[in-house]
Amino acid sequence: MATVEKVILILKALSDYYIGKFTVNSKTHIMWQGLMPDIPDDILELATKQYMRENDWPPNGAAKIIEIANKLMQPKLPDWSEAWKECIEYINKFSWEQAKGFSHPMIEEAYNRIGNWDNLQSDDVPTVRAQFRQTYEQLIHRAESEIKLLPEAREVSEKYRIGVGGLTRKLEAKNDNE
């Protein structure tokens, strides 16, 4: 989505801002654009401005600007303690069968993965809270890792996971038959 014109514009802005510290050649814009196929022009511009605001030195490459762009495109997620609080409030308000409609799908997924209602009603609240935190943070980390992938890499990764999942099921079935 990053257009050639916008990439050239941000490279010029970086070169003008970091005089003598950031140089581009005739192929730089092609490489940068190839790394940003999923970043809209307006986000790319904001990410570049944000980078320039926070850094005295120019970027060594496109990675930091892409990282900022990805953060700008992500919805703000509750931190683990906010998510935990939401689960506890939810349990106090509804029964486990109604456990739908959390403020974010990651919260619902973490809730379901730790055993939902039964575990959250445990007498060992500190352990369950720690399990929830670890699960929730792992889900967020995985989602953030996915976002960093180029669209083509995401497709290949998904095909690989589907293939591995099928192979795993075949191996499990084989072991069950033995």
Contacts in CASP RR format, 6 or more apart in sequence:
PFRMAT RR
TARGET T0000
AUTHOR 0000-0000-0000
METHOD contacts of the structure
MODEL  1
MATVEKVILILKALSDYYIGKFTVNSKTHIMWQGLMPDIPDDILELATKQ
YMRENDWPPNGAAKIIEIANKLMQPKLPDWSEAWKECIEYINKFSWEQAK
GFSHPMIEEAYNRIGNWDNLQSDDVPTVRAQFRQTYEQLIHRAESEIKLL
PEAREVSEKYRIGVGGLTRKLEAKNDNE
1 36 0 8 1.000
1 37 0 8 1.000
1 38 0 8 1.000
1 39 0 8 1.000
1 40 0 8 1.000
1 41 0 8 1.000
2 32 0 8 1.000
2 33 0 8 1.000
2 34 0 8 1.000
2 36 0 8 1.000
2 37 0 8 1.000
2 39 0 8 1.000
2 40 0 8 1.000
2 41 0 8 1.000
2 44 0 8 1.000
3 33 0 8 1.000
3 41 0 8 1.000
4 29 0 8 1.000
4 33 0 8 1.000
6 41 0 8 1.000
6 44 0 8 1.000
6 45 0 8 1.000
7 29 0 8 1.000
7 32 0 8 1.000
7 33 0 8 1.000
7 36 0 8 1.000
7 44 0 8 1.000
8 29 0 8 1.000
9 45 0 8 1.000
10 44 0 8 1.000
10 45 0 8 1.000
10 48 0 8 1.000
10 65 0 8 1.000
11 24 0 8 1.000
11 28 0 8 1.000
11 29 0 8 1.000
11 32 0 8 1.000
12 24 0 8 1.000
13 48 0 8 1.000
13 52 0 8 1.000
14 22 0 8 1.000
14 24 0 8 1.000
14 48 0 8 1.000
14 52 0 8 1.000
14 58 0 8 1.000
14 59 0 8 1.000
15 22 0 8 1.000
15 23 0 8 1.000
15 24 0 8 1.000
17 52 0 8 1.000
17 58 0 8 1.000
18 57 0 8 1.000
18 58 0 8 1.000
21 57 0 8 1.000
21 58 0 8 1.000
22 58 0 8 1.000
22 59 0 8 1.000
31 62 0 8 1.000
32 61 0 8 1.000
32 62 0 8 1.000
35 62 0 8 1.000
35 66 0 8 1.000
35 150 0 8 1.000
36 44 0 8 1.000
36 62 0 8 1.000
36 66 0 8 1.000
36 69 0 8 1.000
37 150 0 8 1.000
37 151 0 8 1.000
38 150 0 8 1.000
38 151 0 8 1.000
39 47 0 8 1.000
39 66 0 8 1.000
39 69 0 8 1.000
39 70 0 8 1.000
39 73 0 8 1.000
43 69 0 8 1.000
43 72 0 8 1.000
43 73 0 8 1.000
44 65 0 8 1.000
44 69 0 8 1.000
46 69 0 8 1.000
46 72 0 8 1.000
47 65 0 8 1.000
47 66 0 8 1.000
47 68 0 8 1.000
47 69 0 8 1.000
47 72 0 8 1.000
48 65 0 8 1.000
50 68 0 8 1.000
50 72 0 8 1.000
51 59 0 8 1.000
51 64 0 8 1.000
51 65 0 8 1.000
51 68 0 8 1.000
55 64 0 8 1.000
59 65 0 8 1.000
66 148 0 8 1.000
67 148 0 8 1.000
70 144 0 8 1.000
70 147 0 8 1.000
70 148 0 8 1.000
73 147 0 8 1.000
74 144 0 8 1.000
74 147 0 8 1.000
75 104 0 8 1.000
77 104 0 8 1.000
77 106 0 8 1.000
77 140 0 8 1.000
78 86 0 8 1.000
78 103 0 8 1.000
78 104 0 8 1.000
78 107 0 8 1.000
80 132 0 8 1.000
80 133 0 8 1.000
80 136 0 8 1.000
80 137 0 8 1.000
81 133 0 8 1.000
83 104 0 8 1.000
83 106 0 8 1.000
83 107 0 8 1.000
83 110 0 8 1.000
83 132 0 8 1.000
83 136 0 8 1.000
84 129 0 8 1.000
84 132 0 8 1.000
84 133 0 8 1.000
84 136 0 8 1.000
86 102 0 8 1.000
86 103 0 8 1.000
86 107 0 8 1.000
87 102 0 8 1.000
87 107 0 8 1.000
87 110 0 8 1.000
87 111 0 8 1.000
87 120 0 8 1.000
87 132 0 8 1.000
88 120 0 8 1.000
90 99 0 8 1.000
90 102 0 8 1.000
90 111 0 8 1.000
91 117 0 8 1.000
91 120 0 8 1.000
91 121 0 8 1.000
95 117 0 8 1.000
96 116 0 8 1.000
96 117 0 8 1.000
96 118 0 8 1.000
99 108 0 8 1.000
99 111 0 8 1.000
99 112 0 8 1.000
99 116 0 8 1.000
99 117 0 8 1.000
100 108 0 8 1.000
101 108 0 8 1.000
102 108 0 8 1.000
102 111 0 8 1.000
106 136 0 8 1.000
106 139 0 8 1.000
106 140 0 8 1.000
106 143 0 8 1.000
107 136 0 8 1.000
109 139 0 8 1.000
110 132 0 8 1.000
110 135 0 8 1.000
110 136 0 8 1.000
110 139 0 8 1.000
111 120 0 8 1.000
111 132 0 8 1.000
113 135 0 8 1.000
113 139 0 8 1.000
114 120 0 8 1.000
114 128 0 8 1.000
114 131 0 8 1.000
114 132 0 8 1.000
114 135 0 8 1.000
119 128 0 8 1.000
119 131 0 8 1.000
120 128 0 8 1.000
120 132 0 8 1.000
122 128 0 8 1.000
146 154 0 8 1.000
149 157 0 8 1.000
END
